[in-house]
Amino acid sequence: MKYDVGYGRPPKHTQFRKGQSGNPKGRPKGAKAFNTIVRETMTAKLRIRTAQGRKNVTHVQALMMQAIESALKGSRHDRHELMRYYRDAVPEEPQEIASAGPASTVQPEDVDAHDRAILEHLRATILADQGDVR
């Protein structure tokens, strides 16, 4: 049987051998993609000092804490960014949970009462800056 060489049918002697990689010098096994490196770095734990003592938090949490501190000291940029994060993370109208009954509402599990108070203060400050007090 004769092998026809043509488009999509290279000569047999130039084809990859069985078990041979098409890109032998490609990405080494175990090398991480950029998104994986970013995700692992930002979720790595960091030991910080707080008013309550030392605490282990992720890098993302530490950055958020710094942004909150900066916003409370007067940084308009940080206030606007934090309010955008707040709007995305906390729904304006509480959603009802069917299984728990109509009286309960959904609250973000990572935001405690102290954090909500800080975010509400930021919201009021930004709305006052914009002249849109509700």
Beta strands, then each sheet from edge to edge (+ up, - down):
strand 1: 45-50
strand 2: 53-58
strand 3: 96-97
strand 4: 101-105
sheet 1: 1+ 2-
sheet 2: 3+ 4-
end
